[in-house]
């Protein structure tokens, strides 16, 4: 187990961007920037004996902040907060007080506002090599940031085990009631050559998904997956019966006991022999097959196009702050927010 810190020479908000590399005894490696806690690389050995990077991104950090990339910004590999996914009209109410957030996606607020946690510099507060290679990042979100109430302190720990498990452990506390819904937004592709993920085999332990309006905002209604294209209770290829103009961009309610760490999904690819298993304590997982992906000059100069990746974004119910019958997304001062999500890679 090894941890290596690399200076990039880039400075944001007068802090240097540092890359932290976690490696295990099998030669697997995860590289994370302290800007947005971006997972830049996740390298494992596939069934052909080749070292394969399973996440999309860039070779150089500078490309993550380039105007071309930000103009059609897909949140490559970054943490999402203070509130993942969409909040209807960017509005919510706590204790009789109305709050208006920036309307960054049509009339709605997407992924925390104009400058979310994905564009913040995080402090590296600890690293370790036993029992696993690990790094812990911390960020303080001040009261009024993106018009959210309360000071919020967040810690996020990444651990890479010898079983090729990347464990993300989140913890947060606040001094005032505030909405919180964190996730991580890595774009995965398990094929050795990349490209369209339609033939990836996917299974999701979910009997229901959440209805969305025309701007993908959750309405509060659950829809059974049975007899729909959203039924992944038995594994099937993404493109088995998807809408070819949309792919998947839906939130699935996991069949689980609230708060327990269970398997959410499994995705496999034949040519690499790789499978990605996602475990989480969260109640839902948002499946996105990258319909809106349009990024030039990614890793190795490769362009990334629609359906060239999939995301499994574990979180609480989107727009839950406005839907009382959903699990609460309000963190109180006397409470501690916790979440664990594990990305486990298996090789045939």
N, C-alpha and C positions, 0 to 999 in steps of 0.2 A: 504494500500500500504506500503510495507516495502522493504528496501535495507539492505543487510547484506554482510560485507566483511570478508572473511575467509583466514587466512594465511595458505599456504600449506606446508611451510618449505622447498620448493624447490627453488633453485636460478639458474637463467640463465642470463648470461652477468652481473653478480653481482646484479641483481634485483630479488626480491622475486616474485614468482608466487602467485597471489592473485585470489581467486574465489569470484565473485560477484553474490549474489543471489537476484533476483528481484521476489517479490511475490505480488499477488493481493488479493482483499477481498474475492475471490472465493476459495482461496487456491491453485491456479495455481502458478507454480514456474519455473523460467528460471535461470540457472546457467551458468555463462560465466567466462572463464579464461582470464587474461590479457596477456597471451601468445597466439598469433594468434587470439585473440578475439574468442576463441573456445566456441561454444555453447555446453556445456557438458550435460545439462539436459533441457527438456521442458516438464514439468509435468502438465497434465490437468486431469479433472474428466471425464471419459467416460460415455456412456449411461447406463452402468451397475452399476454406482456409484463408480467405482474403480479409484484410482489415477493411471494414466498411463503415462509413459515416452515415448514420440513419436520420440526421436532422438537416433541414434546409437552413441556409444562411450565407454568410460571406467569408472570404478568406481574410479580409482586412477589416479591422474594427471601423475604420473611417466610412466604410460603405453603409454601416447601420445608421449613420446620421447624415447621409448625403441627401440633397434636395430631391433628386430623382426617386430615391427609395421612399422618402417620407411623403411624396406626393400621392402615392398609392400604397399606403402603409399597412402591411399585414401583421405587424406585431411579432415578427420572427423571434421565437424562443424566449419571450420576455414574460416577466410577472405582470399580471393584470390586477389593478386596484385603483382606488379604494373599492370599486364595485365593478365586478366582471359583467360582461354582456350589456344588455340595454335596459335603461330605466325609462319608462313611458313619459314622454314630454319633458324628460329631465327633471321631474318634480317628485317630491315625497314630503311627508309630514311626520314629525315626531313631537309628541306631547303638545299638540296644538300649534306648533310652529311650522310654517311652510318653508321649504327650501327649493330654490331653483338652480339647477346645474346647467352647465353649457350644453346646448343642443348640437352635438357633434356628428350626429347621424340622422339626417332629416330633422324632424322635430324632437328626436330622442337623444339621450346621453348614452354614448357607447364607451365601455371599458375605462370608466373613471374620469372622463372629461378631456379637455384639451391637452393637458400635460399630466398623464397618469403616472403610476409607479414605474411603468415601463420606460419612462424617459428621465428617471431620477438616478442620481449617484447614490449608491449604497455603501455603507462602511463595512469593511471586513473586520469582524470583531474576534474571530477565532478560526484557527485551522487545526487539524489533527490527522494523524495517520493510524491511530488505533482506537477502536477495533476496525474502523473503516476510514478510508481517506474522506475527509469532510471539510467543509467550510461553512461558516455562519455569517450571513449578511444582516445588517440592520439599517432601518430607515425610520426617521421621525417625520410623520405627516402632521403639520401644524393645523390648529383650528382655523377653519376658513379656506384651507387649500382646496381649490376647485369647488369652493362653497360647501364643503362637507363640514359638519360640526365636530368639535372636539379634537384635542391632540391625540394622535394615534401612534403608538410605538410598535413596529413590526420587526420580527426576526424570522429569517428563513434559512434553514440549514439544508445543505445538500450532502448526501453520503453515497459513496459508490462502494458496493460490497463485492466480494469475490464471486458472488453468484450473478453478477451483472445486473444488480438492482440499483437503480438510482432513486434514493429515498428523499423526498421533499417534506420537511416538517416545518409548518408555519405556526407562529405564535404572535398574538397581538393583545394589547390592552389600551384602554382609553380613559380619559378623565371626564367624558361627557357622552351621553347616548349618541351613537353614530352608526350608520349603515356600514357593513363590511361584507365583501364577497370576493375572495381572492381565488385566482387560478393561475396556471402557467400555460403559455401559448406556443408550445413547440409544434413545428410542422414536421411530420415523420414521413419517410418513404423507405420501405424495406427492400426495394429492388436494387440489385447491384448496379444497374444502369440508370436508375431514376425514371422519370417520366410518369405517365398517367397511372394512378393507383386503382383504377377501376377493377383490376383483376385481383387485388389484395383480398384475402378472405377475412371476414370480420364477424365477430360474435359479441353481442351486448346483452347483459343480463338485465333486461328491462321489458316490462309488460305494457308500459305506457310511455307516451311522449307528450310534450307540452304544445298545445295549440299556439300559433303565432299569428300576428296580424300581418298586413302587407309589408311592413318594415321589419319583420322578424322579431317583434316584441311579444313576449309571452303574455297571454290573456288571462290565465288562471284556470283554463280548462284542460283536463287530462284526456288524451285520446288513446284507446287501446291499440296496440300495434298489430293485433291479430287481423289477418287478411289485408294487411297494408304492406307497402314497400318498406316500411320502417320496422318490420319484424326481423330482428337479428337474434332472436332467442336460440335459433340454430344457425350455425355459421353458414355464410354465403358470401360470394363476391360482392363488393360494393355495387358493381354495375349489373347485378342480376336483374333487378327491376327498378333501378332508380330513374328519376326524371332526368333525362339527358341534358336538360337546360338548367337544372338546379344542383344535381348531386344531392348531398345531404348537408343541412345547416339547421339541425334541430337538437333540442334538449331532451334527453331520455331520463325518465325517473327510474332509478335503479331499484331492483327487487332486493331489498335489504332492510335490516334493522338500522334505524337512524343512529349514526355516529360510530358504527362498527367498521372495522377495516375489512373490506371484502373485495373480491374480483369484480371489476366493472366491465372490462372488455378484453378481448384477445384478437389481435390482428396478425395475419401470417402472409408470407410471400413465398412462392414456390422456388424461384430461381436462386434465392439467397439461403433458403431454409431457415430464415429468421422469423420469430414470432415476438410481438410486443404485447405483454400483459400489463394492464393498468389496474392497480388496486387503489382504493380510496376510502376514507372515512366520510366523504361527502355524499349527499343524497342524490345528486344528479350528475350526468356527464353530457356535455355538449359535443356532438359529433359534427365536424366540419370537413368537407372534402375539397375545400379551397377553390370554390367557384370563382372568386374574385381575385385569385392570385395572378399577378402580372409583374414580375420582377426580372430586370435585366442584369446580366453579369454577376450571377451568384457564384458559388464555389466552383472553381475551375473554369470560370467564364460562362457557366451554363445559365441559360434563361429558364425561369420557372413560370409555368403557365397554369391555367385552370386545371384542376383535378390532379396536379402533380404532387399532392401531399394529402395527409389526413391529420386532423387534430382531435384529441380526446381531452376536452377541457373540464376537469372535475371541479365542482363548485356547488353552491346553494342555488335554489331556483332563481333564474333571472327575473328581474322586475318584482322579486318577492317582497321588497319594501312596500309595494303598493297592493299586495294581494294577501289579505289577512289570513286566509286559510292555508297558506304556504308556511313552511318552517321559517321562523323569524331570522332576519338578517340584521337585526339591531344588536350591537354590542353595548352592554352597560358597564359603567365604571367598576363595578365590583366583580366583573366577569373576565375570564381569559379566553380569547379566541384561539382555537387550535384546529389544525387540519393536517392530515398526513396523506400523501399520494405517492405511490411507488410505480416507477416504470421498470419492468423486469423484462430482459431480453433472453429468449431461449433460442438455441440452435439445434436443428435436427441432427 
